[in-house]
Amino acid sequence: MGNWAGVTVEKSEVFFKFNNHDFHIIDLPGIYDLNATTDAERVAVDFLRGDTLDVVVNVVDLSNFKRNILLTAELMELDKPTVLALNMADESRRSGVQVDIPKVESLLGARACFTVGKTGEGVDTLLQYIVECYEKGAGRATVDTNGNPARAKEAITDFPEGAPEEAVSERWKLADKVEKEATSFASRKQSGITHRLDNILLHPFIGIILYIAAFYLMFKISFDFSAPYMDWIDGFMNNFLSSAFTKLGITIGLPEILIKSVTEAIIGGVGFVITFVPLIAILYFFITFFEMSGYLPRIVFLMDRFMHRIGLHGNMMTPLLLGFGCNVPAIMATKNLNSRTDKILVSMMIPFMSCPARLVVFAFFSFIFFEHPALVIVSLYVVGIIVALLTALVLRRSFLKGRKSNFLLEMPPYRLPSLKTVFTIVWAHVKAFLYRAGTVIFVVSIIVWGLLNLPPGIKGPDQSLAASIGKAITPVFKPIGLEDWRATTSLIPAFMAREVVLSSMAVIYKTSEAGTSADRGNVDILSLAKEQGSGLLESVEDSFLAVATLGISTLRVDEAEETDGLKESINRAFTPASAYSFMILLLLYNSCVATVTIMIREIGRKYSLLFLAGSFVIAWVLAFIVYNLAKAV
């Protein structure tokens, strides 16, 4: 039980067998008492007050033993079988705190045992107590270790109707009694390392410098280490698997439209989803490590004063900063926020934070149209931040008016996390992305492919359904300088992912021709397989070499990457004013389908679709202002 970053904020469950008993364990969000004030707490309290559970297992943090007894007392009042897991027993022993378990059981009338979550110590005993509690109904007016009726139940439940203050007072008396009679602090040692580290990491100047350095390191390793693997996955799916299926399809005589639909829509869609995995996994490795080590709550504390000045909380800073890396894991990280209101607010700010996918497009256009491209790119980042802050300000005074949540932060001691636990949590996040978001992204990718390739028999994207839509919506974008239907058509695949804008434009502007199925089928699969094998080895080498450099290699954009033909076409189709307007639109109108999908999952369909429409209006209005001001100048 606790509220620091990283504890459970949604109900999760697991099934397993132990000693011929079927277990269904439900892990609830951490709470301090049964007076729920946040969405996460309501999930726990509503479930605990329901009739579907058999045994309550209260995981008690021994580093905050007395405070945890208050919740234990309330749980006993629910008149449901309860078992106590006295967790972090290893830290308790190292600090010299001694706990008398028989005395705890006698005073509280519930079975208790020591546990160590990261090593599994005490788990078998705990499970055995759960079985015993379930079979005997112990834990209500349970018996103590001598077989006598437990006194705790009588002491904490016989309150007059409507006397909450008396109840709280009696619970505190019980907590005092348990601490005095069941614990010994005679040989307690002070935690020197936590105090020494806090003197540095919570320093108002040094702490912020170290915080920036830590997050820079996290971004650098996440981007540079994952980029080669993301490129390899993309090549493996779209080059090797697509070519292999194409060759198979031609051999057995499948229609070309079927071959294209499988290779480009299905294999390409799956590949697009999987390419996110390395980045999400590495980012969540760092986030989880920071959470479990106790450092992330210190960051929240450090930034809280600044964030309060703009009406936000310190715990909102981490998801916002992650948005500069990738909006998808950033919105996933909002689950650590206490209230639904905060989740909605931050989730609607994150898409305005420019991710590296948009940087590629910004760099390409900036190098073509502007004398100082770096300043243009920086200005776009600043615009995104300003719009995000203004969005928070408007929401606080309109849709979310009067819903500002209280913020209570508990900082655990510093710990060295178990890598096994860290990887388990990372894998849970990756699975959640693949199962919940990946399926929707896959479906949308097929829809986008259909728009660009249907009706059957078309000779190019200019004859596709997407082109028809692009031509139909051109009048909407004409006031912001986008008068060419090919530019507006490129916005359709841009909704899929910002990084495909340039490749889509290359096809739509006829500067690069997509190969036919026959071309892709005329390949040597064995040679391609060897290339993929060597490519994987190169990716491993490149990932370590990239991490060894000082800068973030992934964010460097070579202005000569794209073909001269596309540059010439873009130069003819855009002006500096319309180019900046186009970049404003790509910056502010919701980043990609993956972001929308995650947003729907985290804050619901209603608010997500509202933001989708609102972000487009904001993007269009600002692009209109910028375009007309630029023209006037």
C-alpha positions as CSV (number, residue, x, y, z in Angstrom):
1,M,0.0,0.0,0.0
2,G,1.4,3.4,-0.9
3,N,0.9,6.3,-3.3
4,W,4.4,6.9,-4.7
5,A,4.8,6.6,-8.4
6,G,4.8,3.0,-9.6
7,V,2.2,1.5,-7.3
8,T,-0.8,-0.1,-8.9
9,V,-3.4,2.4,-10.2
10,E,-5.7,0.0,-11.8
11,K,-7.1,-3.4,-10.9
12,S,-5.1,-6.3,-12.3
13,E,-5.4,-10.0,-11.7
14,V,-3.7,-13.4,-12.0
15,F,-4.7,-17.0,-11.8
16,F,-2.6,-19.9,-10.5
17,K,-2.7,-23.2,-8.5
18,F,-1.2,-23.8,-5.1
19,N,-1.5,-27.0,-3.1
20,N,-4.4,-28.1,-5.2
21,H,-6.3,-24.8,-4.7
22,D,-7.2,-22.5,-7.5
23,F,-6.2,-18.9,-6.8
24,H,-7.6,-15.8,-8.4
25,I,-5.5,-12.9,-7.0
26,I,-6.7,-9.3,-7.7
27,D,-4.2,-6.6,-7.1
28,L,-5.9,-3.3,-6.2
29,P,-4.6,0.3,-6.2
30,G,-2.8,1.4,-3.1
31,I,-5.0,3.2,-0.5
32,Y,-4.5,4.8,2.9
33,D,-8.1,4.4,4.1
34,L,-11.5,3.6,2.8
35,N,-12.5,7.2,2.1
36,A,-11.8,7.2,-1.6
37,T,-11.0,10.6,-3.1
38,T,-9.4,9.6,-6.4
39,D,-10.4,7.3,-9.3
40,A,-7.8,4.7,-8.4
41,E,-8.9,4.6,-4.8
42,R,-12.5,4.2,-5.8
43,V,-11.6,1.1,-7.8
44,A,-10.1,-0.4,-4.6
45,V,-12.7,0.7,-2.1
46,D,-15.7,-0.3,-4.3
47,F,-14.2,-3.8,-4.8
48,L,-13.5,-4.2,-1.1
49,R,-17.0,-3.2,-0.1
50,G,-18.5,-5.6,-2.6
51,D,-19.4,-9.3,-2.0
52,T,-17.2,-10.9,-4.6
53,L,-14.0,-11.5,-2.6
54,D,-13.1,-14.4,-0.3
55,V,-10.0,-13.1,1.5
56,V,-8.4,-9.7,1.9
57,V,-4.6,-9.7,1.8
58,N,-3.4,-6.4,3.3
59,V,0.3,-5.8,2.2
60,V,1.8,-3.8,5.1
61,D,4.9,-1.7,4.5
62,L,7.0,-2.3,7.6
63,S,8.9,1.0,6.9
64,N,5.6,2.8,7.7
65,F,4.1,0.2,10.0
66,K,1.9,2.4,12.3
67,R,0.3,4.3,9.4
68,N,-0.6,1.0,7.7
69,I,-2.3,-0.3,10.8
70,L,-5.0,2.4,10.4
71,L,-6.1,0.8,7.1
72,T,-5.9,-2.7,8.7
73,A,-8.3,-1.5,11.3
74,E,-10.8,-0.3,8.7
75,L,-10.4,-3.5,6.7
76,M,-11.3,-5.5,9.9
77,E,-14.5,-3.4,10.2
78,L,-15.6,-4.7,6.8
79,D,-16.1,-8.1,8.6
80,K,-14.2,-10.0,5.8
81,P,-11.4,-12.6,6.3
82,T,-8.1,-10.7,6.3
83,V,-4.4,-11.8,6.2
84,L,-1.5,-9.5,6.8
85,A,1.6,-9.6,4.6
86,L,4.3,-7.7,6.5
87,N,6.3,-6.7,3.5
88,M,9.9,-5.4,3.1
89,A,10.9,-7.5,6.0
90,D,14.5,-7.5,4.8
91,E,14.8,-3.7,5.1
92,S,13.1,-3.9,8.5
93,R,15.7,-6.4,9.7
94,R,18.6,-4.3,8.3
95,S,17.3,-1.2,10.0
96,G,17.2,-3.0,13.3
97,V,13.4,-2.9,13.7
98,Q,11.9,-6.0,15.3
99,V,8.3,-7.0,14.9
100,D,6.6,-9.7,17.1
101,I,4.3,-11.5,14.7
102,P,2.4,-13.6,17.4
103,K,1.7,-10.3,19.2
104,V,0.5,-8.6,16.0
105,E,-1.8,-11.6,15.3
106,S,-3.1,-11.5,18.9
107,L,-3.8,-7.8,18.8
108,L,-5.4,-7.6,15.4
109,G,-7.0,-11.0,15.2
110,A,-5.6,-11.9,11.8
111,R,-2.9,-14.2,10.6
112,A,0.4,-12.4,9.6
113,C,3.7,-13.3,8.1
114,F,6.9,-11.6,6.9
115,T,7.3,-11.2,3.1
116,V,10.0,-9.8,0.8
117,G,8.4,-9.0,-2.5
118,K,11.5,-8.8,-4.7
119,T,12.9,-12.2,-3.5
120,G,9.7,-14.1,-2.9
121,E,10.5,-14.8,0.8
122,G,7.4,-15.7,2.8
123,V,5.1,-16.2,-0.3
124,D,4.4,-19.9,0.4
125,T,3.6,-19.1,4.0
126,L,1.3,-16.3,2.9
127,L,-0.5,-18.5,0.4
128,Q,-0.9,-21.2,3.1
129,Y,-2.5,-18.6,5.5
130,I,-4.8,-17.5,2.7
131,V,-6.0,-21.1,2.2
132,E,-6.4,-21.5,6.0
133,C,-8.3,-18.2,6.3
134,Y,-10.6,-19.1,3.4
135,E,-11.4,-22.6,4.7
136,K,-11.9,-21.7,8.4
137,G,-13.5,-18.2,7.8
138,A,-10.8,-16.8,10.1
139,G,-10.0,-13.1,10.0
140,R,-13.5,-11.8,10.9
141,A,-13.9,-12.2,14.6
142,T,-10.9,-14.4,14.3
143,V,-8.9,-16.2,17.0
144,D,-5.5,-15.3,18.2
145,T,-2.5,-17.7,18.4
146,N,-3.8,-19.1,21.7
147,G,-7.2,-19.8,20.3
148,N,-8.8,-16.9,22.2
149,P,-11.3,-14.6,20.5
150,A,-9.5,-11.6,18.9
151,R,-9.9,-8.3,20.7
152,A,-9.2,-6.0,17.8
153,K,-12.6,-6.7,16.2
154,E,-14.5,-5.7,19.3
155,A,-12.3,-2.6,19.9
156,I,-12.8,-1.0,16.5
157,T,-16.3,-1.7,15.4
158,D,-18.7,-0.8,18.2
159,F,-19.1,2.9,17.4
160,P,-22.3,4.8,17.7
161,E,-24.0,5.5,14.4
162,G,-22.6,8.6,12.7
163,A,-19.5,8.9,14.9
164,P,-16.6,9.0,12.4
165,E,-14.3,11.0,14.7
166,E,-14.7,8.4,17.5
167,A,-13.8,5.7,14.9
168,V,-10.7,7.5,13.8
169,S,-9.6,8.1,17.3
170,E,-10.0,4.4,18.3
171,R,-8.1,3.3,15.2
172,W,-5.2,5.6,16.2
173,K,-5.3,4.1,19.7
174,L,-5.2,0.6,18.2
175,A,-2.2,1.6,15.9
176,D,-0.4,3.1,18.9
177,K,-1.0,-0.1,21.0
178,V,0.2,-2.4,18.2
179,E,3.3,-0.4,17.6
180,K,4.2,-0.2,21.3
181,E,3.5,-3.9,22.1
182,A,4.5,-5.6,18.9
183,T,7.5,-3.7,17.7
184,S,11.0,-2.9,19.1
185,F,13.2,0.0,18.0
186,A,15.9,-0.6,20.5
187,S,18.5,-1.4,17.8
188,R,17.1,0.8,15.1
189,K,19.6,2.2,12.7
190,Q,19.1,5.5,10.8
191,S,19.0,5.2,7.0
192,G,22.0,7.3,6.2
193,I,22.0,6.7,2.5
194,T,18.5,8.1,2.0
195,H,19.3,11.3,3.9
196,R,22.7,11.8,2.1
197,L,21.1,11.3,-1.4
198,D,18.2,13.5,-0.6
199,N,20.6,16.3,0.4
200,I,21.9,16.2,-3.2
201,L,18.9,15.1,-5.3
202,L,16.4,17.4,-3.6
203,H,18.7,20.4,-3.7
204,P,16.8,23.2,-5.5
205,F,19.7,23.8,-8.0
206,I,21.9,20.7,-8.1
207,G,18.8,18.4,-7.9
208,I,17.3,20.0,-11.1
209,I,20.6,19.7,-12.9
210,L,20.8,16.0,-12.0
211,Y,17.2,15.6,-13.0
212,I,17.8,17.0,-16.4
213,A,20.9,14.9,-16.8
214,A,19.0,11.7,-15.8
215,F,16.2,12.4,-18.3
216,Y,18.6,13.3,-21.0
217,L,20.4,10.0,-20.5
218,M,17.1,8.2,-20.5
219,F,16.1,9.8,-23.8
220,K,19.5,9.3,-25.4
221,I,19.6,5.6,-24.6
222,S,16.0,5.0,-25.4
223,F,16.2,6.7,-28.8
224,D,19.7,5.7,-29.9
225,F,19.6,2.1,-28.6
226,S,16.2,1.4,-30.0
227,A,16.5,3.1,-33.4
228,P,18.6,0.4,-35.1
229,Y,16.3,-2.3,-33.9
230,M,13.2,-0.4,-35.0
231,D,14.8,0.1,-38.4
232,W,15.6,-3.6,-38.6
233,I,12.1,-4.7,-37.6
234,D,10.7,-2.3,-40.3
235,G,13.0,-3.8,-42.9
236,F,12.3,-7.4,-41.8
237,M,8.5,-6.9,-42.1
238,N,8.3,-4.7,-45.2
239,N,11.2,-6.1,-47.2
240,F,11.8,-9.7,-46.2
241,L,8.4,-10.9,-45.2
242,S,6.6,-8.8,-47.8
243,S,8.9,-10.1,-50.6
244,A,8.6,-13.7,-49.4
245,F,4.8,-13.5,-49.5
246,T,4.9,-11.7,-52.8
247,K,7.0,-14.5,-54.3
248,L,4.8,-17.1,-52.9
249,G,1.6,-15.3,-54.1
250,I,3.0,-15.0,-57.6
251,T,4.0,-18.7,-57.6
252,I,0.5,-19.9,-56.7
253,G,-1.2,-17.3,-58.9
254,L,-2.8,-14.9,-56.3
255,P,-4.4,-11.7,-57.7
256,E,-2.1,-8.7,-57.4
257,I,-4.6,-6.7,-55.3
258,L,-4.6,-9.6,-52.8
259,I,-0.8,-9.7,-52.7
260,K,-0.6,-6.0,-52.1
261,S,-3.3,-6.0,-49.4
262,V,-1.4,-8.7,-47.5
263,T,2.1,-7.3,-47.9
264,E,1.3,-3.7,-47.5
265,A,-1.8,-3.6,-45.2
266,I,-1.5,-6.7,-43.0
267,I,2.3,-7.3,-42.9
268,G,2.9,-3.5,-43.0
269,G,0.3,-2.9,-40.3
270,V,1.7,-5.5,-38.0
271,G,5.2,-4.2,-38.7
272,F,4.2,-0.7,-37.8
273,V,2.8,-1.8,-34.4
274,I,5.9,-3.9,-33.6
275,T,8.3,-1.1,-34.4
276,F,7.1,0.7,-31.3
277,V,8.1,-2.1,-29.0
278,P,11.8,-1.4,-28.6
279,L,11.2,2.3,-27.8
280,I,8.4,1.6,-25.4
281,A,10.2,-1.2,-23.7
282,I,13.4,0.8,-23.1
283,L,11.5,3.9,-22.0
284,Y,9.5,1.9,-19.5
285,F,12.6,0.2,-18.3
286,F,14.0,3.5,-17.2
287,I,10.6,4.8,-15.8
288,T,10.1,1.6,-13.8
289,F,13.7,1.6,-12.5
290,F,13.3,5.3,-11.4
291,E,10.0,4.4,-9.8
292,M,11.2,1.4,-7.9
293,S,14.5,3.0,-6.8
294,G,12.6,5.8,-5.1
295,Y,14.0,8.5,-7.4
296,L,10.9,9.4,-9.4
297,P,8.9,10.6,-6.3
298,R,11.8,12.9,-5.6
299,I,11.5,14.4,-9.1
300,V,7.8,14.9,-8.5
301,F,8.6,16.7,-5.2
302,L,11.4,18.8,-6.9
303,M,9.1,20.0,-9.7
304,D,6.0,20.5,-7.7
305,R,6.7,24.2,-6.7
306,F,7.2,25.2,-10.4
307,M,4.3,23.2,-11.7
308,H,1.9,24.7,-9.1
309,R,2.6,28.2,-10.5
310,I,0.8,27.1,-13.7
311,G,-1.9,25.2,-11.9
312,L,-0.4,21.7,-12.2
313,H,1.2,19.1,-9.9
314,G,4.8,17.9,-9.9
315,N,3.8,14.4,-10.8
316,M,2.5,15.7,-14.2
317,M,6.1,16.6,-15.3
318,T,7.3,13.1,-16.1
319,P,4.5,12.3,-18.7
320,L,4.9,15.7,-20.3
321,L,8.6,15.2,-20.7
322,L,8.1,11.7,-22.1
323,G,5.9,13.4,-24.8
324,F,9.1,14.8,-26.4
325,G,10.2,11.2,-26.8
326,C,7.0,9.5,-27.9
327,N,3.4,10.5,-27.1
328,V,2.3,6.9,-26.8
329,P,4.3,5.9,-23.6
330,A,3.8,9.4,-22.3
331,I,0.0,9.0,-22.2
332,M,0.4,5.5,-20.9
333,A,2.4,7.0,-18.0
334,T,-0.6,9.2,-17.0
335,K,-2.0,6.1,-15.2
336,N,0.3,7.2,-12.3
337,L,-1.6,10.4,-11.8
338,N,-4.0,10.4,-8.8
339,S,-7.2,11.6,-10.4
340,R,-9.1,11.2,-13.6
341,T,-9.2,14.9,-14.0
342,D,-5.4,15.1,-13.9
343,K,-5.2,12.2,-16.4
344,I,-7.5,14.0,-18.8
345,L,-5.7,17.3,-18.5
346,V,-2.2,15.9,-19.0
347,S,-3.3,13.5,-21.8
348,M,-4.7,16.6,-23.7
349,M,-1.3,18.4,-23.2
350,I,1.0,15.6,-24.3
351,P,0.2,15.5,-28.1
352,F,1.4,19.1,-28.4
353,M,4.9,18.0,-27.3
354,S,6.8,17.4,-30.5
355,C,8.2,13.9,-30.9
356,P,11.1,12.9,-33.2
357,A,8.8,11.7,-35.9
358,R,7.6,15.2,-36.4
359,L,11.2,16.5,-36.2
360,V,12.1,14.6,-39.4
361,V,9.4,16.5,-41.3
362,F,10.2,19.8,-39.7
363,A,13.9,19.5,-40.6
364,F,13.1,18.5,-44.2
365,F,10.9,21.6,-44.8
366,S,13.1,23.9,-42.8
367,F,16.2,23.1,-44.8
368,I,14.3,23.8,-48.0
369,F,12.6,27.1,-47.2
370,F,14.5,28.8,-44.4
371,E,17.9,30.3,-44.0
372,H,18.1,29.4,-40.4
373,P,16.4,25.9,-40.1
374,A,17.5,25.3,-36.5
375,L,15.7,28.4,-35.3
376,V,12.6,27.4,-37.1
377,I,12.6,24.0,-35.5
378,V,13.1,25.4,-32.1
379,S,10.2,27.9,-32.6
380,L,7.9,24.9,-33.4
381,Y,8.9,23.2,-30.1
382,V,8.2,26.4,-28.3
383,V,4.8,26.8,-30.0
384,G,3.9,23.3,-28.9
385,I,4.8,24.0,-25.3
386,I,2.9,27.3,-25.2
387,V,-0.2,25.7,-26.7
388,A,0.0,22.8,-24.2
389,L,0.2,25.3,-21.3
390,L,-2.7,27.4,-22.7
391,T,-4.7,24.2,-23.1
392,A,-4.2,23.4,-19.4
393,L,-5.2,26.9,-18.4
394,V,-8.4,26.9,-20.6
395,L,-9.4,23.4,-19.4
396,R,-8.9,24.3,-15.7
397,R,-11.3,27.3,-16.2
398,S,-13.9,25.5,-18.4
399,F,-14.5,21.7,-18.8
400,L,-12.4,20.8,-15.7
401,K,-13.3,23.9,-13.7
402,G,-13.5,23.3,-9.9
403,R,-12.0,19.8,-10.2
404,K,-8.5,20.5,-9.1
405,S,-7.3,17.6,-7.1
406,N,-5.4,17.5,-3.9
407,F,-1.9,16.0,-4.0
408,L,-0.4,14.0,-1.2
409,L,3.1,12.5,-1.9
410,E,4.8,9.7,0.1
411,M,8.5,9.2,-0.6
412,P,9.8,5.7,0.0
413,P,13.4,5.1,0.9
414,Y,16.0,4.5,-1.9
415,R,16.1,0.9,-3.0
416,L,18.0,-1.1,-5.6
417,P,15.2,-2.7,-7.7
418,S,15.3,-6.3,-8.6
419,L,15.9,-6.6,-12.4
420,K,13.5,-9.5,-12.6
421,T,10.7,-7.4,-11.2
422,V,11.6,-4.5,-13.4
423,F,11.6,-6.6,-16.6
424,T,8.3,-8.2,-15.5
425,I,6.7,-4.8,-15.2
426,V,8.1,-3.7,-18.5
427,W,6.8,-6.8,-20.2
428,A,3.3,-6.1,-18.7
429,H,3.4,-2.6,-20.3
430,V,4.5,-3.9,-23.7
431,K,1.8,-6.6,-23.7
432,A,-0.8,-4.0,-22.8
433,F,0.3,-1.9,-25.7
434,L,0.3,-4.8,-28.2
435,Y,-3.1,-6.2,-27.0
436,R,-5.0,-3.0,-26.5
437,A,-3.5,-0.4,-28.7
438,G,-1.8,-2.6,-31.3
439,T,-5.1,-4.1,-32.5
440,V,-6.7,-0.8,-33.1
441,I,-3.6,0.6,-34.9
442,F,-3.5,-2.4,-37.1
443,V,-7.1,-2.0,-38.1
444,V,-6.6,1.7,-38.9
445,S,-3.5,1.0,-40.9
446,I,-5.5,-1.4,-43.1
447,I,-8.2,1.4,-43.6
448,V,-5.5,3.9,-44.6
449,W,-4.0,1.4,-47.0
450,G,-7.4,0.9,-48.5
451,L,-7.9,4.6,-49.0
452,L,-4.6,4.9,-50.8
453,N,-5.0,1.7,-53.0
454,L,-8.7,1.5,-53.8
455,P,-10.7,1.2,-56.0
456,P,-9.1,-1.8,-57.6
457,G,-7.2,-1.2,-60.9
458,I,-6.0,2.3,-60.2
459,K,-2.6,3.2,-61.6
460,G,-1.5,5.6,-58.9
461,P,-2.5,7.3,-55.6
462,D,-3.9,10.2,-57.6
463,Q,-6.8,8.0,-58.6
464,S,-7.4,6.6,-55.1
465,L,-10.1,7.2,-52.6
466,A,-7.6,9.1,-50.5
467,A,-6.9,11.5,-53.4
468,S,-10.7,12.0,-53.8
469,I,-10.9,12.9,-50.1
470,G,-7.8,15.1,-50.4
471,K,-9.4,17.0,-53.3
472,A,-12.7,17.3,-51.4
473,I,-11.1,18.8,-48.3
474,T,-8.7,21.1,-50.1
475,P,-11.1,24.1,-49.7
476,V,-10.9,23.7,-46.0
477,F,-7.1,24.0,-46.1
478,K,-6.9,26.7,-48.8
479,P,-7.1,29.6,-46.2
480,I,-3.9,28.3,-44.5
481,G,-1.9,28.1,-47.7
482,L,-2.5,24.4,-48.7
483,E,-4.0,24.8,-52.1
484,D,-2.5,21.6,-53.7
485,W,-4.7,18.5,-53.3
486,R,-1.5,16.4,-53.1
487,A,-0.5,18.2,-49.9
488,T,-3.9,17.7,-48.3
489,T,-3.9,14.1,-49.4
490,S,-0.6,13.5,-47.6
491,L,-2.4,14.4,-44.3
492,I,-4.4,11.2,-44.5
493,P,-1.4,8.8,-44.1
494,A,0.1,11.5,-41.7
495,F,-2.6,10.5,-39.2
496,M,-1.2,7.0,-39.3
497,A,2.3,8.3,-38.3
498,R,4.1,11.6,-38.8
499,E,7.2,9.9,-40.1
500,V,5.3,8.6,-43.3
501,V,4.5,12.1,-44.4
502,L,7.6,12.4,-46.6
503,S,7.4,8.9,-48.1
504,S,3.7,9.5,-48.9
505,M,4.5,12.8,-50.5
506,A,7.2,11.1,-52.6
507,V,4.6,8.7,-54.0
508,I,1.8,11.3,-54.4
509,Y,4.1,13.8,-56.1
510,K,5.3,11.1,-58.4
511,T,9.0,11.5,-57.4
512,S,9.3,7.8,-56.3
513,E,7.5,4.9,-57.9
514,A,6.3,2.0,-55.8
515,G,7.4,-1.3,-57.2
516,T,4.9,-3.7,-58.6
517,S,4.3,-7.1,-57.1
518,A,6.2,-8.6,-59.9
519,D,9.3,-6.5,-59.1
520,R,9.1,-7.5,-55.4
521,G,8.6,-11.1,-56.3
522,N,11.7,-11.2,-58.4
523,V,14.1,-11.5,-55.5
524,D,16.3,-14.2,-54.0
525,I,14.7,-15.0,-50.6
526,L,17.8,-16.7,-49.3
527,S,19.9,-13.6,-50.1
528,L,17.3,-11.5,-48.3
529,A,17.4,-13.8,-45.3
530,K,21.2,-13.4,-45.1
531,E,20.8,-9.7,-45.4
532,Q,18.4,-9.7,-42.5
533,G,20.8,-11.7,-40.4
534,S,23.7,-9.4,-41.1
535,G,21.4,-6.5,-40.6
536,L,20.4,-7.7,-37.1
537,L,24.1,-8.0,-36.2
538,E,24.7,-4.5,-37.5
539,S,21.7,-3.2,-35.5
540,V,23.3,-4.6,-32.3
541,E,26.6,-3.0,-33.2
542,D,25.0,0.4,-34.1
543,S,22.9,0.5,-31.0
544,F,25.9,0.3,-28.7
545,L,28.0,2.7,-30.9
546,A,25.1,5.2,-30.9
547,V,24.9,5.1,-27.1
548,A,28.6,5.7,-26.8
549,T,28.3,9.2,-28.4
550,L,27.5,12.3,-26.4
551,G,24.6,13.7,-28.5
552,I,21.3,12.0,-29.4
553,S,22.1,10.5,-32.8
554,T,18.5,9.8,-33.6
555,L,17.6,13.5,-33.6
556,R,20.2,14.4,-36.2
557,V,18.6,14.8,-39.6
558,D,20.7,14.8,-42.7
559,E,19.3,17.3,-45.1
560,A,20.4,15.2,-48.1
561,E,18.4,12.2,-47.0
562,E,15.5,12.7,-49.4
563,T,15.6,12.8,-53.1
564,D,16.2,16.0,-55.1
565,G,13.0,15.3,-57.0
566,L,10.9,15.5,-53.9
567,K,12.6,18.7,-52.8
568,E,12.0,20.3,-56.2
569,S,8.3,19.3,-56.1
570,I,7.8,20.6,-52.6
571,N,9.6,23.8,-53.5
572,R,7.2,24.4,-56.3
573,A,4.1,23.4,-54.3
574,F,4.8,25.4,-51.1
575,T,6.0,28.9,-50.2
576,P,7.9,29.6,-46.9
577,A,4.6,30.9,-45.4
578,S,2.6,27.8,-46.5
579,A,5.5,25.5,-45.4
580,Y,5.5,26.9,-41.9
581,S,1.7,26.7,-41.8
582,F,1.9,23.0,-42.9
583,M,4.4,22.3,-40.1
584,I,2.1,24.1,-37.5
585,L,-0.7,21.8,-38.6
586,L,1.4,18.7,-38.3
587,L,2.6,19.9,-34.9
588,L,-0.7,20.6,-33.3
589,Y,-3.3,18.4,-34.9
590,N,-3.2,15.1,-32.9
591,S,0.1,13.4,-33.5
592,C,-0.9,9.9,-34.8
593,V,-3.4,7.0,-34.6
594,A,-1.3,5.3,-31.9
595,T,-1.7,8.4,-29.7
596,V,-5.5,8.5,-30.3
597,T,-5.8,4.8,-29.5
598,I,-3.9,5.1,-26.2
599,M,-5.8,8.2,-25.3
600,I,-9.1,6.4,-25.8
601,R,-7.9,3.6,-23.5
602,E,-6.7,6.0,-20.8
603,I,-9.3,8.7,-20.7
604,G,-12.2,7.3,-22.7
605,R,-13.7,7.8,-26.1
606,K,-15.7,11.0,-25.3
607,Y,-12.7,13.1,-24.2
608,S,-10.4,11.6,-26.9
609,L,-12.7,12.5,-29.8
610,L,-13.3,15.9,-28.2
611,F,-9.6,16.5,-28.2
612,L,-9.2,15.1,-31.7
613,A,-11.6,17.7,-33.0
614,G,-10.3,20.5,-30.7
615,S,-6.7,19.9,-31.7
616,F,-7.6,20.2,-35.3
617,V,-9.4,23.5,-34.7
618,I,-6.4,24.9,-32.7
619,A,-4.0,23.8,-35.4
620,W,-6.1,25.3,-38.2
621,V,-6.6,28.6,-36.5
622,L,-3.0,29.0,-35.5
623,A,-1.8,28.0,-39.0
624,F,-4.3,30.5,-40.5
625,I,-2.9,33.3,-38.3
626,V,0.8,32.3,-39.0
627,Y,0.2,32.0,-42.7
628,N,-1.5,35.4,-43.2
629,L,1.0,37.2,-40.9
630,A,3.9,35.6,-42.9
631,K,2.3,36.7,-46.2
632,A,1.8,40.2,-44.9
633,V,5.5,40.4,-43.8
